[in-house]
Amino acid sequence: MLEGKANLQWLTGGPQLKIRVQHPKVHERIDRGNHYWFFRYREDILQPDRSIKTTRKFHIIGPSRGERAITLKQAKLERDKFLLERNTAQTRAEAAVQVAKVAEDPAQIIFGKLAELWLLNYVEKVAAGRPLVAKPTREKYLSHLEHHVLPKWKDARLTDLRPAVVLAWLQDEANSWHMMSDLRGVMSGIITKAIEWEVIPETFANPIHRVKLPKKWEVREKRILSEEQTEAVLARLDEPGNLLICETCLDTGTRISEVTGLKVKYVDLEKGTIQIAERNWRGDIDVPKTDKSRRMLALGSLTPRYKAWIEGLANKGPDAWVFPQEQDATQPRWDSGVRQVLKRAARACKPEGAPDDDPGLDFPGFGPHSLRRANITWRQQVGATSIEASKIAGHSKSKVTEEYTLVPLKRQEDLTRRVQEKRAKAAKKVIVLQPKKDVA
């Protein structure tokens, strides 16, 4: 069952009739020599703008003395009859008609109301002790809603979400294609969940599905360092823990959050493997990003390095972090610290006499994720198939692996020369006989 108000009146901003059981006390009053029974009650009045105004009213039941007087018991019965009629008053009848009309036209539902249900029952929902949405995704959703989506569309009705209008807003609001895609995804997801929860009829067409984004473009160039440049950067990492973390991303293709989320029990030194079973995102420990992210990876020549590193840990218990914080060994390292030292090392790799503002080998977007991208690219260069590279990287779709894979000019040059060598060998084996032409 959905939490919060999921009725059509609330979703459409319609009249909010208060459900109350009124049982006011009956009083006797003398007014200008007349004795009568009375009580006060509250009544909801439908306003022209469809809002409800509650007023306090005075109702006379009947005389309390004289020939036509009624008893207190009779007065109470009359009070109850009157209040029963209030429950079927015209205001409630009119409200029921409005609700029926809305049921025929769900496009009148207010988008901001659906967003509240989406947050309460999905984004911030905890089931069986675990959140339905991982913390990184949850924070992204909340940020997009607070700073972009709701300021524009909170009071809009679904009928106002016309594709051309939404697309124009996305182009003005977003500073990248990926942000446009994220904002569209949030808006579409809110409506899709409402249909899934049967708040909106299944026959209702999600208007955001008709919002077609322009051709994809990148704000930052997808780039990796060459093998020689990468080794030059790693050579400047003095702290052995950060160096081993970066080499793990580079050699195994792990995400930085998966390396910092390693515990001793996930490292098998005999087999030379690490098991990806948890991830650490800024101190938030959770399961890996996707089901396919759960995997076993070979350490290769890093195995003895891991053995020496773990032997040097103060806490070698199975639940101890492989890469703990220096200040607090009970907490794992954050990816931000590793990224900072890696970028400093890259900036230090510059020619002698270069100006201070020379970035060296650093570039926008460079970090542990660039090392993962390099692994996916290099792994295929040394013979791995795209399927193997995708499974080792823990990608949910092979298309993602395709986007990670780069073909540097050096690689293109090598492949081009191999093709040319192949042609040259074939040319030597072919004897072309050209008949001589008769001279007239």
N, C-alpha and C positions, 0 to 999 in steps of 0.2 A: 504494500500500500504506500502511496506517495505521501511524504510528509509535507506539511504546509497546506495552504489554501489552493486547491486545484479545481474549484467550481468555476463555471462559466461566468457567473456574475463578477467574481474577483478578477478573472483573467481578462475580461473585457472592460473593466473599470465601471461596471454597471452598479445599480443600487445595492447597497449593503444593508439588507434588512436585519435588524438585530433579533436574535431568537431569545425571548425572555418569557418567563412565567410570572404574570402579574397577579398578585393577590393582596391588594391594598385593604387596609382596615376601613370598615364602615363606621362613619361618625354621625352623630345627631347634631343638628344645628338649628338655632333660632334666628330667623332673618325677618325683621320687621313684623314680628308677632307670629310668623309661621314656623312650625316645627317640621323638619324633614330629615331623611337619611341621605347621606352623600358619601362620595369617595373621590379620590384623585387618581389619575392613571396617566401613562405615557402613550403617545401615539406617534407613529412614523408617517411623515407626509412626503410624498414624492414630489420633488421640485422639477421645474422645467429643464434643468440641466442634468436630469437623471440622478441627482444626488438625493440623499434621504435626510430630512430634518426632523429631529425628535422634539416634540412639544409636550408639556405637562398640562393636562386638562382636568376640569372640574365637572363631575356628573352627579345630578340629583336623581335619586332612586324613587322616592315617594314620600308622602306625609308620614310622620312618626306619631302624630296625635290627631284626634278628631274622628269624625265618622268614617272616613275612608283610609284611616291609618293602617299601616302594615307593621308587622312585628319585625324585630331585628333579624330573626331567622329568615323571614321572607325577603328582607332587604339584601341579605347575603346571597340568597339564591338568585335574585335579580342581578346582583353584581356579577355573579359567575356567568350568567347567561350573556350579559353585555360584553364581558371580556372574551368570551368564546367567539362572539361575532367579530371582535377586533382581529382575531387570528385569521379571519377570512375577509379582511377589509379590502377595499378597492386598491390600496397601495400594493398589497401583496399579489393581487390578481394581475395588476398591470406589470409588476415585476416578473411574474411568471410568463406573461406574453413576451416580454423583452428577452428573457432567457431562451424561450422557444425560437425566437427570431435568430438569436446568436447561434443556436445549435444548427440552424440551417446555413449560417454564414460564419465559419470559424475564422475567416480572414479578418474579422473585427477584433480578434484577440490581441491584446497589447504585448508587444515583444518583450518589454522589460519584465512583465509578469512571468513569462516563460523562462526568462533568464534566471529569475529567483528560484523557480522550481528546479532548474538544471543545476544550479549551484548547490541547493540543499540536498537533492536526491542523487546527485552524481559526482560533481567535482569535490564536494566536501563530505561526501558520504563515507562512513566507516562501517564495513560489514565483516563480521567474524573477527573483529580486532584489527582488520587491515583496511587501509583506504582503498577505494576503488580506482583512484587516479594517483599515480606516483607524484611525489613532491615536486620534481622539476617541471612536469607537465602542469600540475595544479597551479604552481606559481605563475607559469606563463599564461594560463587561461585567466587567472585573476587579474593579472596586469593588463592583458588585452581588453578585458571587460571594463575595468575601472577607468583606464586612460583613453580608450578609443571607442569601443562599441557602444557602451551605455550612454556616454555623453551625447551621442548622436541619435541612437535608436531606442532609448529607454521608453519613451512615450509613444513611439510609432506603433501603428497597428500592422498586422501581417500584410494587409492589402497595400500598405505604403512601401513595402520592400520590393519595389519594382527593379528588375535587373539592371536597367540602364542607370538608374539613380544610385543603386548600391555600388556598381562598378565605378562610376564617377567619384563617389566618396572614397573608395579603396585607393584609387589612383592619387587622390589628393592627400589621403591620410598616411599611407604607407611609404616608407623610404627605401623599400626593396621589394622584389617580386616575392621573396619568401614571406615577408610580413603580410603582403596582400593575401597570400595563400592561407596563412595562419588565421587572419581576421575572418576571411570567408569561411574557413573551416569551423571556427567557433560559432558563427551565426548559423551555419547550416546544421551543426551538431545540436544546437539548442532546439531547433524545430524538429529534427529527426528524432530526438529523444522524446519529445512531446507526442509525436505520432506513435512511437514505440510504447509509450505509457498509456496510450488511448485517450490522452487529453485532447488530441486533435484527431479527427477521423482519418483512417488510413487512405481514403480517397483524396485527401487534401494534397495538392502538389506543392512541394517545398520550393518557394520562389528563389532561394539561394542557389538551387541546382541549375538555374538558368543563367547564373552570373558566370560568364566565361572570361577568364583572365587572359591578358595579352601574352605574347610569346615570352618565355622565361628568359631572364637576364640575371647576371651575377654582379653584385656590388664589388666583391673581392675576387681577384683572380685565383683560380684553383692552381696551386703551385706546391711543388716539393723541392727540396734541395737535392743536389746530386749526391752520390755516395761519398765523394771526397769532401764536399761541403758539410755533409752530415757528420762525418767523423771529426772534422775540424771543430764543430760546435760541441760535440760530446766530450772532446778532449779538454774542454775548458770547464767541465762540471767537476768541481772539487769534491763535493759531498757524495760519498759512495751510494747513499740511499737514493738520492734524486737521480744519479746516473743509472742505477739499476732499474728504476722505474721507467726512465726514458728508453733504455735499451729493451725493456720488456715490451713496451708499446711498438718499438721499431721492429723487433725480431718476431713477435708473435701476432701483431695486429690487434692487440687488446685495446679497449677504450681505457682512458686514464682512470675513470671511475671504477673500472673492474680491477685495475692493478692496486689502487689504494684501498679497495674493498677486500683484498686477499687476507685470509687468516691462515695461520700455520697449518691447520687441518686440511686446507685445500691444496697444499704443496706436497707432492709425492716425489721425494728426492731419488728413490730407487728407480722409478719409472721415468723420472725427468719430466714431470708434467705439472700443470696447475689446473685446478678446476674452477671455472667461473660459475659461482653459485650466489654471490652477493655483489652489490655495487655500493659505492660510497659517493654521495653527491653532497658536498659541503656539510658533511656530518650527518646527513640523512642516510641511514642504512636500509636498503630494501633489496628486493629480488632484481635480477638483471632486467634490462630494458624490454626484451621480448623473450618468448619461449625459446627461440633459436639462439638467443644470446647465452643460454646455459650450454656450456660446452667444455671439452677437455682440450688443452693446448700443450704442444710439446715445447719444452724449454731449450732443447739442443745444447749448445755450448754454454748457455747461461746456468745450467744445473749446478756446477761446482760453485758458481758465484752465489747462487741462492743458498747453498749449503753453508758456505762461510758466513753469509749475512745472518741467517737464522741462528747459527751457533753463537753469534755475537749479541743476540737480543737478550735483554734482561728477563723478559717473560717469554718462555718457549712453549707455553701451554697451547693446546689445540685451538682455543678460541682467541689466542693472542693475535694482534695485528702484525702482519709481516712488515709493514711500513708505518710504525707508530710515530706520533708527534714527539719531537725532542723534549718539549716542555711537559707533556702528559702522555705517558706510554699507554694509557687506557683508551686513547682516542686515535683514530687513523689520520694520516696526513690528508690535507686538502689538495685538490688539483690546482688551485690558484697559486699556491706556493711553488709547486713544481713548474708551473708555466712561467712564473716570474724569473726563476733562476735560468730556465732554458732560453728565454728571450734575452736575458742579460748576456749569456754566453754567445748567442748569435750576434748581438750588437758588437761584441768585443772582437769578432772575426772580421777585421777590416784592414786594408793595406796600411803600411807604416806611413805616417804623415797625413793620413786622411783627417778631414775636419771632424769636430766633435759631434756634429749632427748627422754624420754618415751612419746609416743604419746597419752597415756591415752585411751579415747574412740574414738579418731579421727582416720580416715583411709583415704587413697586416694579415692577421689570421694565423701566423706561425705559432706553434705550440705542440703539446703532446699529440693533438689530433692530427697534425701534419705528419708526424712520425707514423701514425696508424695508416694514413693515406699512402705514405711511401711504401709501407709493408705490402699493402694490397696491390700496389702497382708493381713492385719488384718481384713479388711472389709469382705473378703471372709471367714476368719476363724470364724467370729461371725455370719455367716449365709447368706451373700449376694451371689447371683449367679454370675458367671463370666460375664454375660451380664449386670447385675446391676452394678457391679464394673466398667465395661468398660464405660457405659454411664455416671456414676458419675465422672469418671476420665476424660471424654471428649476425649477418644481415638477414632481415626477414624476407627480403625479395632480392633476386639476382640483379634487378634493375638498379638497385642502390649501389651494388658493387660496380656496375658500369659507370655510375657517376663519380665514384671514388677513383677509378682507374685513369691514370694520365699516361700519355705517350710523349716523353720528352724528346727534344730534337736529337739528342745523342742516340736514343733508341731508334728513332726513325731513320737516322743515318745508317745505323748498323743493319737494320732490316732492308733498307733500300740497296745497300751494297751486297747483301746476301742474294737478293733477287738478281742483281746485275751479274754477280759471279755465276749464278745458276745459268743465266742466259749465255754467258761467255763460254762456259763448258759445253753447252749444247751446240753453240756455233762451231766449235772446233770439230765436232763429230759429224757435222753435216757438210756434204760436198755438193755444192751447187753447180750443176752443169748448165751452162748457157750455150746453146748452139750458135755457131758462128753465122752471121748473116752474109748472104751472097752479095758480092759487090757487083753492082749493075755495070 
